């Protein structure tokens, strides 16, 4: 399993940042690779809420996501199949001068030996993209 972590400070209070992140339909607002995300379970965001998203990069694919940790306004974890990887994405929100420090950790479990060899390249690319899109 490979893990990547990024931290950014957002000039908004933690409750606003958490609400935005927890509504996974907002993913396309900050992740250039996602074209659409829809909630597939009834009710509000929370543990067990499920979503389906359409990814366009590196190739078009459909992915299923589920919220597994929901602790407003400080922790959110989402698990799902992202292409050939089982992914766990965690967000930790902490007060910071002028806003909220958001730490994002992504764990990818490759489904084959070949993917275990090339996954470090995917992490390097995702870190660069996270820095670019999270600065908005």
C-alpha positions as CSV (number, residue, x, y, z in Angstrom):
1,X,0.0,0.0,0.0
2,X,1.3,3.5,-0.9
3,X,0.3,6.6,1.0
4,X,0.5,10.2,-0.1
5,X,-0.2,13.2,2.2
6,X,-0.7,16.9,1.4
7,X,-1.5,19.8,3.7
8,X,-3.0,23.2,2.7
9,X,-4.4,26.1,4.6
10,X,-7.9,27.3,3.5
11,X,-9.1,30.8,4.5
12,X,-12.5,29.5,5.7
13,X,-13.7,28.2,9.1
14,X,-13.5,24.4,9.6
15,X,-17.3,23.9,9.6
16,X,-17.6,25.4,6.1
17,X,-14.6,23.4,4.8
18,X,-16.0,20.2,6.3
19,X,-19.5,20.8,4.9
20,X,-18.0,21.4,1.4
21,X,-15.9,18.2,1.6
22,X,-18.5,16.0,3.1
23,X,-20.9,16.7,0.2
24,X,-19.0,14.5,-2.3
25,X,-21.0,16.0,-5.1
26,X,-18.6,18.9,-4.8
27,X,-15.6,16.8,-5.8
28,X,-15.7,18.1,-9.4
29,X,-15.3,21.6,-8.1
30,X,-11.7,20.9,-7.0
31,X,-10.7,17.7,-8.7
32,X,-10.1,18.2,-12.4
33,X,-10.3,14.5,-13.1
34,X,-13.9,14.1,-12.0
35,X,-16.8,15.0,-14.3
36,X,-19.7,14.0,-12.1
37,X,-20.6,12.7,-8.7
38,X,-24.1,11.6,-7.6
39,X,-25.3,10.4,-4.2
40,X,-26.7,6.8,-4.5
41,X,-28.0,6.5,-1.0
42,X,-30.9,8.3,0.6
43,X,-30.5,11.0,3.3
44,X,-27.7,13.5,4.2
45,X,-24.0,12.9,4.1
46,X,-22.8,10.7,6.9
47,X,-21.3,7.3,7.7
48,X,-22.6,4.9,5.1
49,X,-23.6,7.5,2.5
50,X,-22.7,6.2,-0.9
51,X,-21.8,7.9,-4.2
52,X,-21.0,7.1,-7.8
53,X,-18.6,9.3,-9.7
54,X,-17.4,9.6,-13.3
55,X,-13.7,10.0,-13.8
56,X,-12.3,11.3,-17.1
57,X,-8.6,11.1,-16.4
58,X,-6.5,9.1,-17.0
59,X,-9.4,7.3,-18.7
60,X,-13.1,7.4,-18.4
61,X,-14.4,5.2,-15.6
62,X,-17.2,4.9,-13.1
63,X,-16.3,4.6,-9.4
64,X,-18.2,3.9,-6.2
65,X,-17.4,5.7,-3.0
66,X,-18.7,5.5,0.6
67,X,-18.2,7.7,3.7
68,X,-16.7,5.6,6.5
69,X,-15.8,8.3,9.0
70,X,-17.9,11.4,9.6
71,X,-16.9,13.6,12.5
72,X,-17.8,17.3,11.9
73,X,-15.9,19.5,11.7
74,X,-12.6,17.6,12.0
75,X,-12.5,14.2,10.3
76,X,-13.9,12.7,7.1
77,X,-12.8,9.4,5.5
78,X,-14.0,8.0,2.1
79,X,-13.3,4.6,0.8
80,X,-13.9,3.2,-2.7
81,X,-12.6,1.6,-5.8
82,X,-10.7,4.0,-8.0
83,X,-9.7,2.4,-11.2
84,X,-7.6,-0.7,-10.3
85,X,-6.9,0.6,-6.7
86,X,-8.8,0.2,-3.5
87,X,-8.6,3.8,-2.1
88,X,-9.0,5.3,1.4
89,X,-9.0,9.1,1.4
90,X,-8.9,10.8,4.8
91,X,-9.3,14.5,5.6
92,X,-8.2,16.0,8.9
93,X,-9.3,19.6,9.5
94,X,-7.6,21.7,12.2
95,X,-7.8,25.4,13.2
96,X,-5.0,27.5,11.8
97,X,-4.2,31.2,11.7
98,X,-6.6,32.7,9.2
99,X,-8.7,29.6,8.6
100,X,-8.4,25.8,8.5
101,X,-5.4,23.5,8.0
102,X,-6.6,20.6,5.8
103,X,-4.5,17.5,5.7
104,X,-5.4,15.0,3.0
105,X,-4.1,11.5,3.1
106,X,-4.7,9.0,0.3
107,X,-3.9,5.3,0.6
108,X,-4.0,3.2,-2.6
109,X,-3.9,-0.6,-2.5
110,X,-2.9,-1.8,-6.0
111,X,-4.8,-4.9,-7.3
112,X,-1.8,-6.5,-9.0
113,X,2.0,-6.8,-8.8
114,X,2.5,-4.6,-11.8
115,X,0.5,-1.8,-10.3
116,X,2.5,-2.1,-7.1
117,X,5.6,-1.3,-9.2
118,X,4.1,1.8,-11.0
119,X,1.9,3.2,-8.2
120,X,4.7,5.6,-7.0
121,X,4.4,7.4,-10.3
122,X,0.6,7.8,-9.7
123,X,1.3,9.3,-6.3
124,X,3.8,11.8,-7.6
125,X,1.3,13.0,-10.2
126,X,-1.6,13.1,-7.7
127,X,0.6,15.2,-5.2
128,X,1.4,17.7,-8.0
129,X,-2.3,18.0,-9.0
130,X,-3.5,18.3,-5.4
131,X,-1.1,21.3,-4.8
132,X,-2.4,22.9,-8.0
133,X,-6.1,22.4,-7.4
134,X,-6.2,23.0,-3.7
135,X,-4.7,26.4,-4.0
136,X,-7.9,27.7,-5.6
